[in-house]
Amino acid sequence: MPFLIDRLRRGLAEAGKPRLSGDHGFAQGVVASERAVPAAVLVPVIQRPAPTLLLTQRTAHLRSHPGQVAFPGGRVDRDDLDVVAAALREAEEEVGLARGLVDVIGLSDPYLTGTGYAVTPVVGLVPSDVRLLPNREEVADLFEVPLDFALDPANHVLREAEWQGRQRQFYVITWQDRTIWGATAGMLVNLAARL
């Protein structure tokens, strides 16, 4: 565990160009970054002997990204001090993860979504014995994916589909019966590139 976490810390500390700057790299007509809504997600790394990533399955009735796999997160509110505060607040609201239990180790590359958000991934370590209480209005399920699996480029599959009348490419990471795709997969591709 310490080796992968140390690599993650070093990778986040180094400046570098992201592999993917966002969905606009895959499709035309995406909102420009200067008009995008600031948002943040927490990339929670559970400190197990083999570290895992905590992910959520969003409820099917949500207006935005219903049923998708995602990191806890959302838009940066006016009361949030910064993107870190926003990510920690959203994680507390969505999955009951107390802010004080997260050891923030760095920020990954901002990611511009096709839906008009500029998302900053905040990577944080979470104790293995953490007790979570998902908000059932937003979160249908919680699950963990081995960190080494999620960051292995061999598991990052590029696919193509039509979206809003145009062909679009996106990454997919499949873990057991779960499909991680779109912005969440793109953020993982960027994080992997930092290692």
C-alpha positions in Angstrom: 0.0 0.0 0.0 2.6 2.7 0.9 4.3 2.3 -2.5 1.1 3.1 -4.5 0.1 5.9 -2.1 3.6 7.4 -2.3 3.5 7.3 -6.1 0.1 9.0 -6.0 1.5 11.8 -3.7 4.5 12.3 -5.9 2.4 12.3 -9.1 0.0 14.9 -7.7 2.9 17.2 -6.6 4.4 17.3 -10.1 3.1 19.8 -12.6 2.2 18.3 -15.9 -0.2 18.4 -18.8 -3.3 16.2 -18.3 -3.8 13.5 -20.8 -7.4 14.7 -21.2 -8.5 18.2 -20.4 -12.1 17.3 -20.6 -15.0 16.1 -22.8 -14.4 18.9 -25.2 -11.4 16.9 -26.5 -13.9 14.3 -27.6 -16.9 16.4 -28.9 -17.5 19.8 -30.5 -19.9 22.3 -29.0 -19.0 21.8 -25.4 -19.3 24.8 -23.0 -16.0 26.8 -23.0 -14.0 26.6 -19.8 -14.4 30.3 -19.0 -18.2 29.8 -18.9 -18.2 26.4 -17.1 -19.6 26.1 -13.6 -16.8 25.4 -11.0 -17.3 22.0 -9.4 -15.2 19.5 -7.3 -15.2 15.8 -6.5 -13.5 13.9 -3.8 -11.5 10.9 -5.1 -11.5 8.9 -1.8 -8.7 6.4 -1.5 -9.5 3.9 1.2 -6.4 2.9 3.1 -6.6 -0.9 2.9 -3.6 -3.2 2.5 -4.5 -3.0 -1.2 -5.9 0.6 -1.5 -9.4 1.0 -3.1 -11.4 3.9 -4.5 -14.8 4.7 -3.1 -17.4 5.3 -5.8 -21.1 6.0 -5.8 -23.9 4.9 -8.0 -26.2 7.9 -8.4 -30.0 7.4 -8.0 -32.0 7.0 -11.1 -34.3 10.0 -10.5 -31.6 12.7 -10.3 -31.8 15.4 -12.9 -28.1 15.4 -13.7 -26.3 12.1 -14.6 -29.0 9.7 -13.2 -27.8 6.2 -12.4 -24.2 6.9 -13.3 -21.1 5.9 -11.4 -19.4 8.9 -9.9 -17.2 10.3 -7.2 -18.9 12.2 -4.5 -19.0 15.9 -5.5 -20.8 18.7 -7.1 -20.7 22.4 -7.8 -18.7 24.8 -5.7 -21.0 26.9 -3.6 -20.6 30.5 -2.7 -19.9 29.6 0.9 -17.1 27.1 0.0 -13.7 28.4 0.8 -12.2 26.6 -2.2 -12.5 23.4 -4.3 -11.2 21.3 -1.4 -13.9 22.6 0.9 -16.5 21.9 -1.8 -15.4 18.3 -2.4 -15.3 17.6 1.4 -18.7 19.2 1.9 -20.3 17.2 -0.9 -18.7 13.9 0.3 -20.1 14.6 3.7 -23.6 15.3 2.3 -23.7 12.4 -0.2 -22.0 9.6 1.7 -21.7 10.7 5.3 -17.9 11.0 5.2 -16.8 13.4 8.0 -14.5 16.0 6.6 -12.0 15.5 9.4 -11.4 11.9 8.4 -10.0 12.8 5.0 -6.3 13.4 4.6 -6.2 15.5 1.4 -3.0 14.6 -0.6 -3.5 16.8 -3.6 -5.5 18.0 -6.6 -5.6 16.2 -9.9 -6.2 17.9 -13.3 -9.4 19.9 -13.8 -11.8 18.2 -16.1 -14.3 20.1 -18.3 -17.5 18.1 -18.8 -19.8 18.1 -21.7 -22.6 19.3 -19.4 -20.7 22.6 -18.6 -18.8 21.9 -15.4 -15.1 22.5 -14.7 -14.5 19.7 -12.2 -11.4 19.6 -9.9 -10.7 16.2 -8.5 -9.5 16.3 -4.9 -7.6 13.2 -3.9 -7.9 12.2 -0.2 -6.9 9.3 2.0 -9.7 7.7 4.1 -9.2 5.3 7.0 -10.3 1.7 6.3 -12.6 1.6 9.3 -14.7 4.6 8.2 -18.5 4.3 8.6 -20.5 5.8 5.7 -24.1 6.7 5.5 -25.2 7.4 2.0 -27.9 10.0 1.3 -30.5 7.8 -0.4 -31.9 10.8 -2.3 -28.7 11.1 -4.3 -26.8 7.8 -3.8 -28.3 4.4 -4.7 -25.2 2.5 -3.8 -21.5 2.7 -2.7 -18.8 0.4 -3.9 -15.0 0.1 -3.9 -12.7 -0.6 -6.8 -9.0 -1.6 -6.3 -6.9 1.5 -6.9 -4.3 -0.4 -9.0 -7.1 -1.7 -11.2 -8.7 1.7 -11.7 -5.3 3.3 -12.6 -4.0 0.6 -14.9 -4.1 2.0 -18.5 -4.8 -1.6 -19.7 -8.3 -1.2 -18.1 -9.0 2.2 -19.8 -11.1 1.3 -22.9 -11.8 4.1 -25.5 -15.4 3.8 -26.9 -17.5 5.8 -29.3 -21.2 6.7 -29.4 -23.5 9.3 -30.8 -24.4 12.1 -28.4 -26.5 15.2 -29.3 -26.3 14.3 -33.0 -22.5 13.9 -33.0 -20.0 11.1 -32.6 -18.3 11.2 -29.2 -15.4 9.2 -27.7 -15.2 8.4 -24.0 -13.3 6.1 -21.7 -14.9 3.1 -20.0 -13.5 1.2 -17.0 -15.4 -2.0 -16.2 -15.1 -3.5 -12.7 -17.1 -6.6 -12.1 -20.7 -5.5 -13.0 -20.0 -1.8 -12.7 -19.3 0.6 -15.6 -17.3 3.7 -14.9 -17.4 6.0 -17.9 -17.5 9.6 -19.0 -16.0 12.3 -16.8 -15.3 9.9 -13.9 -13.3 7.6 -16.1 -11.6 10.6 -17.7 -10.5 11.8 -14.3 -9.1 8.4 -13.6 -7.2 8.3 -16.9 -5.6 11.7 -16.0 -4.7 10.4 -12.5 -3.1 7.3 -14.0 -1.1 9.5 -16.4 0.4 11.3 -13.4 1.9 8.0 -12.1 
